[in-house]
Amino acid sequence: MPFTTAAVLAAATLVGLAILARTALTAWNGWLDLQRQQLARPAEGTSHALGMIDLSDIKERLRKLEAIAAGVDL
């Protein structure tokens, strides 16, 4: 059973597409792993004091939002 040029071309295209898809999937998984590592470790240069400042800022914003919801004029 001889293979036609179209069948060989279709098979080669399918194999090439499979290789490309596998490579893209591997790259995507590597990028996701990198993002997970960056989220897991704390940012360099941050300290506990900066975290406390952020927390106090959030508390102040929450107080203002609660005052607005209660109808209190600031």
N, C-alpha and C positions, 0 to 999 in steps of 0.2 A: 504494500500500500504506500505509494509515494506521497510525500508531503508537498503541498503546493506552497508557493511563495507567500501567499496570503496567510496560510496556516502557520508557517514559521514566523512570519512577522507578528501575527497576533500572539503567539506563544512568547516571543521575545518581549513584546510590549507588556504582557501580563507579568512576566518575571521581573522586568524592570520596575513596573508599578509596585509590585510586592516588596522589592528591595527598598524603594523610595519610601513606602509607607512604614516599613519596619525602622528605617533610619529616622524618620520623623517622629515616630513613637518613642524611640530611645532618647532622642534629643528632648522631647517634651517631658519625659519622666525625669531626666537629669535636671531640667530647669525647675520642675516642681520640687525635687529634692533640695536644690539650692535655696529655693524660697522657704522651704520648711526649716532649713538650717538657719537662715537669717532671722526667721521669726522666733526660733527656739532660744537663740542666744540674745542676751541683752545688748543694746547698742553701746558701743564703746564711748566713753566720755560721759556717760550718764551716771549720776550718783543718787544716793538716797534722798538728798536734799532737793534735787530737781523733781523727784517723784512726789515729794511732799508739797512742793510749790504747785505742781500740776493738780494734785488732789485738792488743795485749798482753792484753786481757781475753779475747779469743777463744783465744789461745794458752794462757792459764791454765786456761780451761775444758776445752780439749782435753787438757792434762796430767792434769787430774782425771779425765776420762772414761777415759783410757788406764790410769790407776792403778786405777780401779774395774774395768776389763775384765781387768786383770792380777791382780786379787785383792789388791792392796796396800791395807792399811788406812791411811787418811789421818789 
